[in-house]
Amino acid sequence: MGELKTRATTVLRRALDLREGEIRGLVLAFLYFFFLLGGYTLLRPLRDEMGVASGVENLQYLFTATFFVMLLAVPAFGMLVSRWARSRIVPSVYRFFIASILLFYLLFNVTETNVWTARAFYVWVSVLNLFVVSVFWSLMNDLFQASQAKRLFPVIAAGGTAGALAGPLAAANLVGPLGPASLLLISAAALEIAVWCVYGLLREKGSVKTTAQTPVGGGIFDGLTLVLRSPYLMGVAVFFLLMTSAATFLYFIQAHFVRDLFPTSAERIAAFAWLDFFANAATVLLQLFVTGRLLKRFGLGFGLAVLPIVVTLAFAALALAPVFAMLAGIQVLRRAAQYAVSRPAREALFTPLSAGEKYKAKNFIDTAVYRGGDAGSGWAFAGLRAAGLDFAAIALVMVPVAGLWTGIAFALGRHRERLADAPPKAKVIQ
């Protein structure tokens, strides 16, 4: 038995390019992200259905409301990071959202769901998904060394993709027999398991550092000021704005198609869930066995550029054939590129930075900048539709935008490599 375990460990190390002492921390991080994204993606199809139910013509208002909630949440998070140990913040943030999930469960069961409850749920889940994932990657950047990021982050990201595969699959199969509200309880349980994975990861020795036990310090608005003072972080923020503009335009087009093709709420939830499932199925194998070696061989700049290159080609294809089948294929391909390649490369941009930049600046970019891009893009899409542009013309408008995004991706990759290679004194963002 011991010999079999040793052989399995050797095979795993070779397949995933692991070093001595990394397996336990990697497994805990993998499971942590699995239950975290599994819990969120159970809610995502329900959230998308609430957006359709409240009117696809009003989605830009929901995106704007989400942005303003983010503007309130980011300083509150900055205050926590300044005063509390990072190891205390992570479980606290997750348990706050678990309590919120249970509150919405009561609302859905005790009162009749109306349009305002649907809108509140949509905004709340849109806040939740960015905060829980941003906090996850902040902790990963804190616990794992910059030299480990290229090798381990793709595998850790695969844990999230596996969870994101299980979540929509469960939603698609359970929403009919159990009802939409039941998904909330399952989501809350998954997030609680993720919290216990955090505790295990923080106790882990070896490949994991212990710097998360101290507060970051500083002020509650440091995230904004750090970004404004750093051309590098400003570049990351612009990368996010262009990424969200592409995703928002595709999301709005998708919402229109789903509304027109699927007449009932349960059918729309199932349709959103199956789109999520196939996108995540296309992602997980790439993350496990391709992305780490790809980033190691071609560098972060290429990894960052994969998504904008895919999106450029996708918008060109959608301009030629603006139909649901084309859009569904594009969404699967785009999300696979985003989560299999772009996400781990994007998160590695923060590994050479200070704790304040990893938590405060990163959280500001991941949340306020991201949702600000969503809101602005939502109004831009509504404006183009009001001007009479159809989906094909809108896709054509986005082609040069995605091309600009590609150039910024390569520039950020080069800058990050210079930061990672610089001696400690020179690792000052300027």
N, C-alpha and C positions, 0 to 999 in steps of 0.2 A: 504493500500500500504506500509505504514511504517512498519507494523507488518510482512508483507511478506518479505520485505527487511531484517529485523532483523533475521528472520528465515533462510533465504538464507545465510546470513553472518555467522550465527552459524554453519550451515551445512558445509559451506566451511572451516571454521576454524577447525572443528573436522576432516573433511576428509583429510585436508592437514597439520594438526598438527600445526596450526598457533597461534601466540601470539597477544596480544593487540597491535594495531598500525602497524601491519606488512602488512596488505592487500594492501593498496594503493602502497607502494613501491614495493611489490611483483608483482602486476599487471603491473606496468610500466616496471619493469625488464623483465617480461614475454613477453610483447609486443615488447620491444626493441630487444630481442633476436629473436622473431618471424620474424620481418621484416629484421633483419640483415641476418639470415640464409636463409630466403626466397629469398632475393636478391642474395645471393651467389649461392644457389643451382639452381637458374634459369640458371646460367652461367656454372655450373659444367658439365652437359652433353655436352654442346657446347665445353668446354675445352677438355673433354675426346675425343670427335670426332676429334678435331684439332690434338691431340696426335696421333691418329690412322692415320689421313690423312697425317701427316708428316713422317709416317713410324714407326711401332711398334718396329722395330729393332733399332731405334734411340732414344727410350725413355730414356735410361740412359744419353744421351747427354742433353736432356731437363731437367732431374732431376739435372744434374751437373750445368747447366746454372742457374737454379732456386737457387741452393745453393750459387753460387757466387753473384747473385743479392741480396740475403739475407745478405751476408757479407758486402755489401755496405749499405743496408737499416738499419741494426741493429744499427750501430754507429750514423746514422742520427736520428733514433728514440731516442737513448740515449741522444743526445744533446737536443732534444725537452723536454724530461722528466726532464733534469737537469735545464732547464731555464724557462719552462712554467708551469702554473698550470695544474694539471691533468684534470680538468674540461674543459680546453681549448684544450688540446691535442686530446681528444677523438673525438669531432666533426671535428677538423681539419684533422685528419687522414682519417675519413670517406669521407669527402668532396674532399680530394685529389683523393681517389679512384673513387668517382662519376665522377669527371672530366676525369679520365682515361677511364672510361666506355664510356663516350660520345665521346672521341677521337677515340676509337676503333669502335664505331658505324659509325663514319664518314669514317674511313678507309674501313670498310666492304661495305659501300654503294657507296663511291666515286671512289674507286679503286678496281680492280679485286683482290680477295683474292688469294694470292700465298702461297707457302710453308713457306716462311719466316714470313709473317703476321700470319699464323697459329701457327708457333713456338713461336713468340713473345707473342701472345695471351695466349698460354698455360703457358708460364713462368710467365706472369703477373698475371693470375688468381691464379696460384699456390702460388704466393707471397701474393696476396690479401687475400686469404682465411685464411691463418695463422695469418696475421697481424690483420685483423678485429676481429677475434675471440679471439686472445690473448689480445688485448686491451679491449674487452668486459669483459673478466674474471678478468683482472687486476682491472678494475673499480668495479666489483662486490666484489672482495676481499677487496677493499678500503672502500666501502660503507656499507657492511654488516659485522657484528661481527662474530668472529670465532665460537661462540656458536650457531649462526644461520645457519652456512654453511651446516651441515648435514641435517637440516630440509628444508631449502629454496632452496638450490642449485639444488636439483633434480627437483623441480617444475619449477624453472627458466630455467633449461636445457630443460624441456619439451616444453617451449615456442620456443626454437630453433628448437626442433624436429618437432613441428607443422609447423613452417616455412619451415623446410627442407622437410616436407611432401607436402606442398603447392607448393614449388618451382619446383621440378621435375614433379609434376602432371601438372602444368601450362606449363612447357617446352614440355612435351610429347604431349599435346593437341594443343599447339599454334605454334610449330615449322613448322608444315605442312601448315596451312592456312596463317600464317603471315610471315614465313621465319625466319631463325636463327638470323638475325640482330635485329629483333624486341625484342628479349629477353633481349637485352642490355638496352633498354629504360625502360622496366618494372623493371629490376634490379636496375637501377639508382633511380627510384621513390621509391622503397622499402627501399633502403639505406637512402634516405633523410627522410623518415618517422622515421627510426631508430634514426636518429640524433635528431629529435624533441622529441622522447621518452627519450633520454639522458638528454635534457634540463629539462623535467618534473621530471625525477628521481633526478637530482641534486637539484631541488627546494623542493623536498619532505622532510618533517620532520619526526620525530618519530623514526622508525627503521633504518633510513639511517643517517650516520654520515656526517660531512662536511669537513673532512681532505683532500678531493680531490681539495680544492680550493688553495692549496699551491704547489709550485714546490718541486720536490724531492731533487734537488741539486746534487752535485758530478760531475764526469767526464763522457765522452761519452762511455768509454769502461768498465764502472762499471759492466755491465751485465756479461761479461766474467770473470773479476777478482773476483766477488762475488761467482760465481760458482766454480772457481778453489780453492778458500779458504775454501769452505764448503763441508765436506764429505756428508752432508745431500743433498745439492743441486747437488753434483756430482752423488749421487744415483738417484735423480730425472732425471738427464740428461741421465744416463745409461738406466733407465726405458724407456725414450723416444726413445733412439736409438734402443732398442729391439722391441718396439712397431712399429716403422716405418719400421724396417726390415721385420717384418711379413706382415704389410699392403702393402709394396712395392712388395714383392714377389707375393702376391695374386692379386695385381693390374696388374702386368705384365702378369700373366697367364690369367687373365680376358681379357686384351686387345687382346691377341692372339686369344682367343675363339671368341670374338665379331667380330674381323676382318674377321675371317674365316666363320662365320655363317650369317652375315648380309651384303649384297652386297652394299647398298647405304648409303650415308651420313645421310639422314633423318632417315632411319631405325636404324642406329647405335646410333644416338642421342636419339631416342625413347627408344632403348634397355637400354642405360645407365640411362635414366630418370626413367624407370620402376623399374630397380634394386634399384635406390635411393628411389623411392616411397615405395616399399615393406619393405626395411630396416627401413625406418623412421616410417612406420605404425606399425612395430613390436616394436618400441622403445617408442612411446609416452605414452601408457598406463602404461608401466613399470615405466617410470619416474614420472608420476603423483601419482601413488598409491602404488608402491612397493619399489622403490629405497631408499627413505628417511627412511622408517621404517627398511629396510634391513641394511643400514649403521648404523642406531641408535642401532640396536640389535646386529649386528656382528662386527661392527667397520670398519674403513677405510681400514685396511689391507686386509680384505676379499673382500671389494668392489673393491680394486685395483687388486686383484688376479683373479676376475671373468673373465676378458678379456683374460689374458694369459692362464688360464685353458681351456677356450672355444677354443682358437687358437691352443693349443696343440692337443686337440681332433680333431679339424678341419683339421689340416695338416695330422694327422694319417688317417682320413677318405678320404682325397683327394689322399693320397698315394695308397689307396686301389681302388678308383674309380675316376680317373682323367678325368671326363667328365664335360660338361658345366652345366648340371642340378645340379650336386654335388657342383660345384663352386658357382653357383648362390645361393643355399641354405646356403652355408658357409658364403658368403659375407653378406647376410641378417642377419644371426645369429651373425656374428662377429661385424657388425656395430651396431646392437641392443645392444649387450653387451658393446660395447665401449661407445656409447652415452647415454645409459640408466643408466649404473652403473659405468663404469670406469671413464667417463669424470667428473661427479660431485665429485667423490672421489678424482680424480687427482687434480682438481682445489682446493679442500679443503686442499691440502698439503701446500698451500701458505698462508692460512688465519692467522697463528700465526706469520708471518714474518714481517719485516720492509717494509716501503713504497718502498725503493730502491730495495729490493728483490722481492717485488710483481710486480713492473713495469719493472725494468731493467734485473734482473736475470731471471725472468719468461719470459719476451719477448725474451731474448737470447735463452733460452731453447725451447720455443714454435716455434721459427722461424729458427735461425741458426742451432741449434742442430737437430731439426726436419728435416729440409731440407738437412743437412749434412748426416743424417741417410738415407734419401731417396736416395741421390746421391751414397753413398757407397754401399747401398743395390742394387741399379740399376746395378752397375758395377759387383757386386758379382753374381747377377742373370745372367747377360750376360756371365760372366766367366763360370758359371756352365753349361749354354747352349752350350757354345763353347767347353766345355770338353765332350759333348755328353750326358749329363743327360737329361732325359725327365721330364715332369711335376710331375710324380709320385715320381721319385727319388729326385727331388728338395724338394717336400713336406716332404719326409722322413728326409732330412737333417735338416729341420726347426723344427722338433719335439723336440730335446734336447735344441735348442735355446729358444723355448717357455717355456720349463721347467725351465730354468735358470731365465727367466723373471718372472715366478711365485714366486720364492723364493725372488727376489728383491722386489716384490710388498708387500709381507707380512712384510719384514724388514722396508720398508718405512712407512707403516701404523703404526707400533709400535713406530717408531721414531717421527712421527708427533703427536701422542697422548701424548708422553712425553713433547714435546714442548708446546702443547696446555694446558697441566695441570700445567706447571711450572709457578712460580711467574714471574712478569714482568721482573725483573732483570736477571733472568736465561734464558730468551728467546733470547739468542744470538746463532746464528748458528755457530757451530764449528765442 
